Every structure is written in structure tokens, then in C-alpha cells.
Amino acid sequence: MSRPHTRHQSGRRTNRQQGFTIIELLIATLVFSLVLILITVSVLTFTKSYFRGVNQSNTQNVARTILEGIAQSIQFTGDTVNPMLTPAGDGSQGFCIGNKRYSFIPGWQLMDGTPDASLNQSKHALVMDASSSCNGLPAQAVLNGNPVGTELLSPRMRLAKLKVEPTNDATVWRITVRVVFGDNDLLCSPSVPGDCQSPNTSSPINKQDLTCKVAFAGSEYCAVSELSTEVKKRITAGQ
């Protein structure tokens, strides 16, 4: 008697445990790091561009305000324009338009608080006040004292150039203003060979072509604006 053949079917059970391998984790970490680097670079680039734009705009606005103020004084008053006086011992200069007196020291940076003279800093850099006479204009005394007038620059700015010059036409005057924002180590003079290609901090700050070292760190905190115009006196003395 033969035994019945019984066929047993058993199901096959598969238990798969899924996860990341070390290589996959390394690749994911690398990709994530690259994304973070790109985001960081983008943020830094945007921040630098923002500060560069703000500083350039502020510097240009100050230069325009100075230029327009002088131009209007020449155009719409019959006041006499007294030429620039010979610079004092510290380089300070001045001129008058009628009873408006302008006292300034080229290249010196306007600073809040206590200025450091060794860094060419001053508590006044371009002051407009009223004076009954411009004879022996005391520009140095005005800037070093406490003038009852208006400081025309903003903190961390300096006046690289200010010229009010007559032309061949006695009723036409040429005005040039160059305002620079930034600390000494960010500035250079193209007229000094190699100065703008070097990161040194000994650049001459009394140069009229003072500009920014654009190829070095911190250049976003430096700005230059030079404006020039010619104005015609619309009112002469006695009118």
C-alpha cells in the first residue's frame, strides 16, 4: 500500500531592509554642502552689491547737494564770488559767495565722536557759515573750532576736490566737486604709479583724483562721486 504523495507549498518570505549606504550619504552630504556654498556666495554677493549701491548713492547725493548749493548762490544772487584763498598750514582752504563762507580741508575724513588726526580725521571737513567779511578767511580756525554753520559732508566722507573758478566770461563760473566715502586703506591715487594695485595703507589722501581700490576686500564700503558744472550769474551786483 503506497502512501499518498502530499505536496506542501510554502510561501517564500522576503524581508528587505532598505537604507542609505555610506557612499550615498557621502554624495548627499557633498551635494548639500555645494548648495549651502552657492547660497552663501549669493548672499554675500547680494550684500556687497547692496552696500556698494547705498554708499554710492549717498555719496552722489552729498556731492550734488554741495554743487547745487554753490551754483544757486552764484546764479541767483548778486553777491561777489571771492576766489579760493591760499591753503593754510594744515591744507585748509576757503572762499566766499557774498556772506556765505565755505571752509574745508581736502582729503580729511569727517568723523563723529573724537577724530584721530593721525588717520587724517576731523570733526569738520566742509562747513558753510555766515561771515560779514572774507578778508583773511580763517578756514583753519573754523574747522578746528565749533562753527555756527552747516557741515555739508556726511560721516566717513571727505572732500577730495572743490574748485570754484572763473571762466573767460566774467559772468560764468565753473564748479567742480569730488566727494569720497571710505577709510584711508580703501583709497588710492591713480596719479601715483602702482598705488591702486597695492593693498598698502599709505596712499596719499591729499590727491584730487582720490578714488577706491576696487580690487581689494572692503571695496563695497568705498564710493566716489565727482560732479562739475558751469553756471552763469543771472543777477549782478546792484540789480
C-alpha positions in Angstrom: 0.0 0.0 0.0 1.6 3.2 -1.1 1.5 6.4 0.8 -0.3 9.2 -0.8 2.1 11.9 -2.1 1.3 15.1 -0.3 2.7 18.3 -1.9 3.2 21.1 0.5 3.6 24.6 -0.9 5.2 27.0 1.3 5.3 30.8 0.6 8.7 32.4 0.2 9.1 35.3 2.7 11.3 38.2 1.8 12.4 40.7 4.4 14.2 43.6 2.8 15.7 46.3 4.9 16.2 49.5 2.9 18.6 52.4 3.8 21.4 54.6 2.6 24.8 53.3 2.0 27.9 55.2 3.2 28.6 56.2 -0.4 25.1 57.6 -0.9 25.4 59.5 2.4 28.7 61.0 1.2 27.2 62.0 -2.1 24.2 63.6 -0.4 26.4 65.5 2.0 28.5 66.7 -0.8 25.5 68.0 -2.8 24.1 69.6 0.3 27.4 71.3 1.0 27.6 72.6 -2.5 24.1 74.1 -2.2 25.0 75.8 1.0 28.1 77.2 -0.5 26.2 78.6 -3.5 23.6 80.1 -1.2 26.3 81.7 1.0 28.1 83.1 -2.0 24.9 84.5 -3.4 24.0 86.2 -0.1 27.5 87.7 0.2 27.4 89.0 -3.3 24.0 90.5 -2.8 25.1 92.1 0.5 28.2 93.6 -1.1 26.2 94.9 -4.0 23.6 96.4 -1.7 26.2 98.3 0.5 28.0 99.4 -2.6 24.8 100.8 -4.1 23.8 102.6 -0.9 27.2 104.1 -0.3 27.5 105.3 -3.9 24.0 106.8 -3.8 24.6 108.6 -0.6 28.0 110.0 -1.8 26.5 111.2 -5.1 23.6 112.9 -3.2 26.0 114.8 -1.0 28.1 115.9 -4.0 25.0 117.0 -5.8 23.7 119.0 -2.8 27.1 120.8 -2.5 27.3 121.6 -6.2 23.7 122.8 -6.4 24.0 124.9 -3.3 27.1 126.7 -4.6 25.6 127.0 -8.1 22.4 128.6 -6.8 24.3 131.1 -4.7 26.2 132.2 -7.8 23.3 132.2 -10.1 20.5 133.9 -8.2 22.3 136.4 -6.0 24.3 139.5 -7.0 26.9 138.6 -4.4 30.6 138.7 -5.2 32.4 135.4 -5.6 35.7 135.5 -3.7 38.3 133.1 -5.2 39.9 130.3 -3.1 42.4 131.5 -0.6 45.9 130.1 -0.3 45.8 126.9 1.8 46.7 127.3 5.5 49.5 125.3 7.1 47.2 122.2 7.5 45.9 122.5 4.0 42.6 124.0 4.9 41.1 126.4 2.3 38.1 128.7 1.9 36.1 131.0 -0.3 33.0 133.2 0.0 30.0 133.9 -2.1 28.7 137.1 -0.6 28.3 136.4 3.1 28.3 132.7 2.7 31.6 131.3 3.8 32.9 127.9 2.8 35.7 126.4 4.8 37.2 123.0 4.0 40.2 120.8 4.3 40.8 118.5 1.3 41.4 114.8 2.0 40.4 114.8 5.6 37.7 112.4 6.7 34.7 113.7 8.6 34.2 111.5 11.8 31.6 111.5 14.6 32.9 111.5 18.1 36.6 112.0 18.7 38.6 112.1 15.4 42.1 110.7 15.0 44.4 113.2 13.4 46.9 110.5 12.7 44.3 109.0 10.3 43.5 112.3 8.8 40.2 112.6 10.5 38.4 115.8 11.5 35.2 116.8 13.3 34.6 119.3 10.5 35.6 118.9 6.8 33.3 121.2 4.8 31.5 123.9 6.7 29.2 126.7 5.3 28.5 129.6 7.7 27.9 133.3 7.6 30.6 135.9 7.7 30.5 139.6 7.4 33.8 139.6 5.6 36.1 137.1 3.9 39.2 139.1 4.4 41.8 136.7 5.9 39.3 133.8 5.9 40.1 131.8 9.0 39.3 128.3 7.4 41.6 126.5 9.8 40.0 128.1 12.9 36.5 127.4 11.6 37.2 123.7 11.1 39.1 123.2 14.4 36.5 125.2 16.4 32.8 124.9 16.9 31.4 126.8 13.9 27.8 128.1 13.9 27.1 126.8 10.5 26.3 123.7 8.5 28.5 120.7 7.9 27.9 119.7 4.3 29.5 116.3 4.3 28.2 113.1 6.0 30.3 110.9 8.4 33.1 108.9 6.8 33.2 111.2 3.8 35.9 113.6 2.7 36.3 116.3 0.1 38.9 115.3 -2.5 38.3 118.4 -4.7 36.4 121.6 -4.6 37.0 124.2 -7.2 35.1 127.4 -8.0 36.8 129.0 -10.9 36.1 131.9 -13.2 36.0 131.4 -17.0 36.8 133.7 -19.8 33.3 135.1 -19.4 33.2 137.1 -16.2 29.6 136.1 -15.5 30.3 132.3 -15.8 31.9 130.2 -13.1 33.0 126.6 -13.3 32.3 124.4 -10.2 33.8 121.0 -9.6 33.1 118.8 -6.6 34.6 115.4 -5.8 33.4 113.6 -2.7 34.9 110.3 -1.4 33.4 107.9 1.1 35.7 105.4 2.8 38.7 104.9 5.1 42.3 105.5 4.2 43.2 101.9 3.5 40.4 101.7 0.8 41.7 104.7 -1.1 44.3 105.3 -3.7 45.5 107.9 -6.2 45.8 106.9 -9.9 48.4 109.6 -10.4 50.7 107.8 -8.0 52.3 104.8 -10.0 51.1 101.5 -8.7 49.2 102.9 -5.8 45.8 101.4 -6.9 47.4 98.0 -7.4 48.7 97.7 -3.9 46.9 96.9 -0.6 49.1 99.2 1.4 47.6 101.8 3.7 50.0 104.7 3.0 48.2 106.2 0.0 48.3 110.0 -0.2 44.9 111.3 0.8 45.5 114.9 -0.4 45.3 114.0 -4.1 42.4 115.5 -6.0 42.0 112.2 -8.0 41.5 110.1 -4.9 39.5 107.0 -5.7 38.6 103.5 -4.4 40.8 100.4 -4.5 38.1 98.2 -6.3 40.2 95.0 -6.4 40.6 94.6 -2.7 38.4 93.4 0.2 36.0 96.0 1.6 35.7 98.0 -1.6 31.9 98.0 -1.1 32.5 100.4 1.7 34.1 102.9 -0.6 32.5 105.3 -3.1 33.4 108.3 -5.2 31.3 111.0 -6.9 32.7 113.9 -9.0 30.3 116.4 -10.5 31.1 119.5 -12.5 29.0 122.3 -14.0 29.2 125.9 -15.3 26.8 128.5 -14.0 26.0 132.0 -15.3 25.2 134.8 -12.9 21.7 135.8 -13.6 21.8 138.7 -11.1 24.7 141.1 -10.9 25.5 143.4 -8.1 23.3 146.5 -7.9 20.2 144.8 -9.5 
